[in-house]
């Protein structure tokens, strides 16, 4: 490279340039290494432009030159050089492209930035200015740009700056087309003069750039952009290898979605369903794993705006030709194009899951076991796809076998003709649910009940509320009547006073005590009022607020049960007796136990011991010796026969010996 004139143009940045560079270096970028990503991205853009130009124009400079990016190092001088064979720049384009901020209103930029209150507003504003190139000054003491335009009659120019208050421009000799950036590293930035370090950065950020990136003699970006290919051109083993590469998952993918769209938005996507979840459905909303690329240049590895939060388990890549991004490449700008891509991707992912549900039961079961509870989150927030998500729900029920589930559509198909509602029962434990006394009426009437044992289900069902015009109702709140009558029913007057006395014994812990019309075999059960939240929701509220008390439950009593009749008999005989009080409290504790609400089982056990102690007769002390005698005889029988006879013989001989003496 040689100078053609001694004339050097000196250009001053605006007075605020130093402040702007400080902002870029300290506020816009998290990691210094991304300067290489920005420069490679610019080189890639220049190569894309010359490739497009070659489709229509001929006769430009170095028409047959290979489209490539070369990175060379001088570790001794601490220099990094990035060279491309792209479109190059003219004198005026250097000032326009490299000095964008200096030319397009630094004062306005800084003023508006200072007026924005939150980070999102700042990110959106910053995205309107193209300052990616200046990230190089995070590591550079001085930057030199040698460039020549593709046009044969254009001269070559050298731009040089230390990133402070000025830059210089001068004409140079440069035979080939393209741009060469020479970076003189600052003290302490030696790591960026290492070939291995730069290879790692290329592998992380620019591995899928659509042009060869060479560091020395080695090709650094070795992976091909599979997502840009047609799905039919990609082998399944290639997809699996790529999935493991981007997800760091040792297991194979469960499935994938491969899209290549050209209109109205040009984008490509290759998204994967993992085979297993991370077992944390409450993972933070920022825990996304979809990488965003623009023209195969890595922009962001956790783009939250590409998919709704309930699809956060997806892994993969989305590559947009049209999407607007901010300078930091870490937060996407609000864009209608992004919203359209999100809508299309969401629809396509749901379509794939629906296909499994219809045609591949095993794969759908695997998916739903791992991610079903995450999918449920979308029912509240995604109104457009709510019906599709509801149809994907699966539940265990009183009619499903171990490991089987039922959809709401299947429930509807087999429900009784006169059944007006879809019934469910929720709680913490499936075994407890299956043994709930509140199921007795529904079992007797052969009515299927959905069994919900996950905390999100209690919240979910009221949100759905209806399915195909059928109300979805908790059996705790259902109005049912077994219709069973007993000829020995208690007198209504006695019932009223009896229940009143039970309320007095139990106290304010319950909302009410009512005669049950649903219980057939059990003496009592706890139910919720129509306005009360369910048990799972109460547990969630208590977890967030320890002082949350929750709604009181209603104790339903089956007055046709023999136990209740006996307790009623105690009441009629002596309403203030300890036996009556103990019986009522034990009854209530047993109902709480079956409802999975008994916090201290020792209370019930203590009452049970007391009740047994008072109910059982005192032992007959006169029979104690007989019991002891009977208990002693078996001990004699256990002695060996020889052992019993031996003493008799020995005794006789000894007596004879004693006589002689």
Secondary structure, DSSP 8 states (H G I E B T S, - for coil): -EES-S--EEEE--TTHHHHHHHIIIII-S-TTHHHHHHHHHHHHHHHHHHHHHHH--S-TTTT---EEEEEEETTTTEEEEEE-S----HHHHHHHHTHHHHH-HHHHHHHHHH--SHHHHHHHHTTS--GGGGGGGTEEEEEEEEE-SSTT--EEEEEE-SSSEEEEEEEE--SSEEEEEEEE-TT-GGGG-HHHHHHHHHHHSTT-SSEEEETTEE------GGGS-GGGS-HHHHHHHHHHHH--SS--SEEEEEEE-SSS-EEEEEEE-SS--S-TT--TT--EEEEEETTEEEESS-GGGS-GGGTT-EEEEEESS--B-TTSSSB---HHHHHHHHHHHHHHHHHHHHHHHH-HHHHHHHHHHHHHHHTTHHHH-STTHHHHHHH--BEETT--TT--B-HHHHHHHS-TT--EEEEEE-S-HHHHHT-GGGHHHHHTT--EEEE-SHHHHHHHHHH-EETTEEEEETTT---------TT---HHHHHHHHHHHHHHH-TTSSEEEE-SS-SS-SEEEE--TTS--HHHHHHHHHH-TT------EEEE-TTSHHHHHHHHHHHHHTT-HHHHHHHHHHHHHHHHHTT--S-HHHHHHHHHHHHHHHS----GGGHHHHHHHHHHHHHHTS-HHHHHHHHHHHHHHHHHHHH-
